[in-house]
Amino acid sequence: MSEARQVVLDTETTGLEVEQGHRVIEIGCVELRDRRLTGNNFHRYVNPERAVDEQAAAIHGLTAERLAREPVFAVLADDLWEYLQGAELIIHNAAFDVGFLDAEFARAGRTQKLAEACTVTDTVAMARKLHPGQRVNLDALCRRYGIDNSKRDLHGALLDAELLAEVYLVMTGGQASLGLERARPALHGVGTGRGPAAMTGPLPVVHANVEEWQRHRERLAAVARASGGNCLWADDLPAA
């Protein structure tokens, strides 16, 4: 059985209106296979060959001068298309990012639309169904689900894709990394000292302290809210 492959994607741009010739300047992608982070991410900065709006630069901190040393989109278009095709794309406000990427691929000579090569899932639409009338921007969802976004002083495509991956996994009722794990590269031919072969004697049992139980309850409360109250694990917790 083939693994389900998802790519959580975000872009930064020179401005908000693709119809006015604004361009992609950063692409960040995080790969999930069977809802697990793989570490096979795609991150590139792009020379937009035009000015960056001041309002946009204030959000992401990227300027035309900083990006002048980066490749233009046409140079990385084939690599990006190969990375994305066939995957389910998880995007916050998908119409924005897909519109910009379709325009960039068209400039590079590829007329096929992303939605024809991938499945596109919009997490803004998902969040609005789950939390009607509530704010559903990425910062608000991180707060709602207890995800640490303290490093998000400026928007960044890769950081935002990483945060969105965690939000998506909690929002869809599955287990996210939630700051407890990150994908690590495989160490081929190197003994790690982990796994069954490395275990000798009985396994140690480490019990959670009061503070750890409290954090665990808070995390399960976030999962319960995301699943509409269907969090069976919360019923099995010992009394405080």
C-alpha positions as semicolon CSV with decimal commas, in nm:
position;residue;x (nm);y (nm);z (nm)
1;M;0,000;0,000;0,000
2;S;0,146;0,337;-0,100
3;E;0,196;0,604;0,162
4;A;-0,032;0,906;0,164
5;R;0,188;1,204;0,075
6;Q;0,096;1,556;0,179
7;V;0,292;1,878;0,137
8;V;0,218;2,172;0,364
9;L;0,303;2,481;0,159
10;D;0,343;2,853;0,214
11;T;0,480;3,140;0,006
12;E;0,591;3,497;0,063
13;T;0,540;3,752;-0,215
14;T;0,631;4,104;-0,321
15;G;0,272;4,218;-0,266
16;L;-0,084;4,095;-0,243
17;E;-0,212;4,121;-0,600
18;V;-0,089;3,866;-0,850
19;E;-0,291;4,051;-1,117
20;Q;-0,064;4,354;-1,070
21;G;0,247;4,154;-1,146
22;H;0,355;4,073;-0,791
23;R;0,587;3,776;-0,761
24;V;0,680;3,488;-0,532
25;I;0,995;3,553;-0,328
26;E;1,002;3,257;-0,086
27;I;0,863;2,903;-0,098
28;G;0,845;2,676;0,206
29;C;0,719;2,317;0,193
30;V;0,700;2,052;0,465
31;E;0,640;1,691;0,364
32;L;0,414;1,450;0,553
33;R;0,385;1,081;0,477
34;D;0,106;0,899;0,655
35;R;0,069;1,214;0,868
36;R;0,429;1,205;0,990
37;L;0,697;1,465;0,927
38;T;0,968;1,322;0,701
39;G;1,225;1,603;0,698
40;N;1,211;1,603;0,315
41;N;1,129;1,972;0,295
42;F;1,164;2,222;0,010
43;H;1,274;2,578;0,088
44;R;1,394;2,839;-0,159
45;Y;1,425;3,216;-0,180
46;V;1,351;3,365;-0,523
47;N;1,472;3,674;-0,706
48;P;1,144;3,844;-0,810
49;E;1,312;4,073;-1,064
50;R;1,103;4,362;-0,931
51;A;1,061;4,580;-0,623
52;V;0,907;4,453;-0,299
53;D;0,621;4,660;-0,158
54;E;0,710;4,830;0,169
55;Q;0,402;4,687;0,338
56;A;0,499;4,335;0,233
57;A;0,861;4,379;0,342
58;A;0,739;4,490;0,685
59;I;0,562;4,154;0,721
60;H;0,834;3,916;0,601
61;G;1,150;4,129;0,615
62;L;1,262;4,043;0,260
63;T;1,383;4,315;0,024
64;A;1,475;4,322;-0,345
65;E;1,837;4,389;-0,246
66;R;1,845;4,080;-0,024
67;L;1,685;3,866;-0,297
68;A;1,901;3,986;-0,587
69;R;2,150;3,705;-0,520
70;E;1,884;3,432;-0,535
71;P;1,780;3,233;-0,846
72;V;1,480;3,343;-1,051
73;F;1,173;3,119;-1,039
74;A;1,234;2,966;-1,382
75;V;1,559;2,811;-1,254
76;L;1,385;2,613;-0,980
77;A;1,046;2,560;-1,149
78;D;1,112;2,202;-1,262
79;D;1,248;2,093;-0,923
80;L;0,950;2,247;-0,743
81;W;0,697;2,092;-0,982
82;E;0,854;1,749;-0,943
83;Y;0,845;1,788;-0,564
84;L;0,479;1,895;-0,556
85;Q;0,311;1,686;-0,823
86;G;0,081;1,410;-0,705
87;A;0,075;1,533;-0,345
88;E;-0,213;1,671;-0,145
89;L;-0,121;2,035;-0,085
90;I;-0,218;2,172;0,256
91;I;-0,231;2,553;0,230
92;H;-0,372;2,829;0,449
93;N;-0,580;3,049;0,218
94;A;-0,496;2,827;-0,076
95;A;-0,633;3,052;-0,350
96;F;-0,364;3,311;-0,274
97;D;-0,060;3,080;-0,288
98;V;-0,191;2,867;-0,574
99;G;-0,272;3,177;-0,779
100;F;0,081;3,310;-0,737
101;L;0,244;2,973;-0,810
102;D;0,029;2,914;-1,119
103;A;0,137;3,256;-1,249
104;E;0,502;3,177;-1,183
105;F;0,485;2,836;-1,349
106;A;0,311;2,994;-1,651
107;R;0,595;3,248;-1,684
108;A;0,839;2,957;-1,674
109;G;0,656;2,790;-1,963
110;R;0,441;2,537;-1,776
111;T;0,072;2,593;-1,847
112;Q;-0,071;2,307;-1,638
113;K;-0,236;2,431;-1,319
114;L;-0,131;2,304;-0,978
115;A;-0,485;2,187;-0,905
116;E;-0,457;1,960;-1,211
117;A;-0,142;1,792;-1,077
118;C;-0,224;1,795;-0,705
119;T;-0,514;1,789;-0,463
120;V;-0,545;2,124;-0,286
121;T;-0,682;2,149;0,070
122;D;-0,751;2,494;0,217
123;T;-0,706;2,500;0,595
124;V;-0,880;2,839;0,622
125;A;-1,202;2,678;0,497
126;M;-1,151;2,386;0,736
127;A;-1,093;2,617;1,032
128;R;-1,401;2,827;0,955
129;K;-1,617;2,515;0,962
130;L;-1,466;2,404;1,293
131;H;-1,470;2,748;1,455
132;P;-1,746;2,959;1,298
133;G;-1,722;3,327;1,380
134;Q;-1,372;3,291;1,527
135;R;-1,040;3,423;1,397
136;V;-0,869;3,161;1,184
137;N;-0,535;3,319;1,093
138;L;-0,228;3,111;1,170
139;D;-0,140;3,293;1,493
140;A;-0,494;3,253;1,626
141;L;-0,497;2,882;1,545
142;C;-0,159;2,831;1,711
143;R;-0,295;2,991;2,027
144;R;-0,612;2,785;2,011
145;Y;-0,424;2,456;1,978
146;G;-0,137;2,537;2,215
147;I;0,132;2,542;1,944
148;D;0,443;2,749;2,013
149;N;0,472;3,028;1,755
150;S;0,702;3,250;1,962
151;K;0,968;3,252;1,687
152;R;0,725;3,407;1,438
153;D;0,837;3,769;1,473
154;L;0,824;3,795;1,094
155;H;0,639;3,577;0,848
156;G;0,858;3,315;0,680
157;A;0,742;3,054;0,432
158;L;0,920;2,755;0,588
159;L;0,842;2,848;0,949
160;D;0,477;2,913;0,861
161;A;0,456;2,579;0,677
162;E;0,598;2,402;0,983
163;L;0,345;2,570;1,212
164;L;0,061;2,498;0,970
165;A;0,160;2,130;0,962
166;E;0,115;2,112;1,338
167;V;-0,213;2,304;1,323
168;Y;-0,345;2,081;1,046
169;L;-0,264;1,757;1,226
170;V;-0,438;1,869;1,543
171;M;-0,727;2,026;1,354
172;T;-0,795;1,701;1,168
173;G;-0,793;1,496;1,487
174;G;-0,457;1,327;1,444
175;Q;-0,136;1,340;1,641
176;A;0,091;1,630;1,553
177;S;0,449;1,680;1,662
178;L;0,325;1,959;1,894
179;G;0,680;2,056;1,974
180;L;0,760;1,711;2,111
181;E;0,933;1,571;1,806
182;R;1,093;1,682;1,481
183;A;1,177;1,474;1,179
184;R;1,540;1,364;1,184
185;P;1,751;1,254;0,886
186;A;1,821;0,883;0,865
187;L;2,171;0,779;0,972
188;H;2,253;0,504;0,725
189;G;2,505;0,252;0,855
190;V;2,545;0,428;1,187
191;G;2,440;0,265;1,514
192;T;2,223;0,505;1,713
193;G;2,204;0,308;2,034
194;R;1,824;0,313;2,007
195;G;1,562;0,056;1,926
196;P;1,503;-0,300;2,050
197;A;1,852;-0,422;1,963
198;A;2,005;-0,162;2,195
199;M;1,784;-0,246;2,497
200;T;1,922;-0,460;2,778
201;G;1,738;-0,542;3,100
202;P;1,395;-0,416;3,206
203;L;1,273;-0,086;3,067
204;P;1,277;0,199;3,319
205;V;0,940;0,345;3,413
206;V;0,938;0,723;3,453
207;H;0,618;0,866;3,601
208;A;0,495;1,213;3,511
209;N;0,505;1,479;3,778
210;V;0,217;1,715;3,862
211;E;0,332;1,985;3,618
212;E;0,369;1,733;3,334
213;W;0,021;1,593;3,399
214;Q;-0,120;1,946;3,386
215;R;0,049;2,019;3,052
216;H;-0,080;1,686;2,924
217;R;-0,436;1,772;3,025
218;E;-0,408;2,112;2,855
219;R;-0,287;1,949;2,535
220;L;-0,571;1,695;2,538
221;A;-0,816;1,978;2,597
222;A;-0,689;2,138;2,273
223;V;-0,732;1,807;2,089
224;A;-1,081;1,770;2,233
225;R;-1,181;2,116;2,111
226;A;-1,045;2,039;1,765
227;S;-1,236;1,710;1,746
228;G;-1,565;1,847;1,870
229;G;-1,530;1,686;2,211
230;N;-1,442;1,339;2,081
231;C;-1,122;1,290;2,279
232;L;-1,148;0,948;2,447
233;W;-0,802;0,971;2,607
234;A;-0,917;1,247;2,840
235;D;-1,160;1,004;3,006
236;D;-0,875;0,771;3,105
237;L;-0,660;1,026;3,287
238;P;-0,612;0,970;3,660
239;A;-0,760;1,224;3,895
240;A;-0,549;1,534;3,959
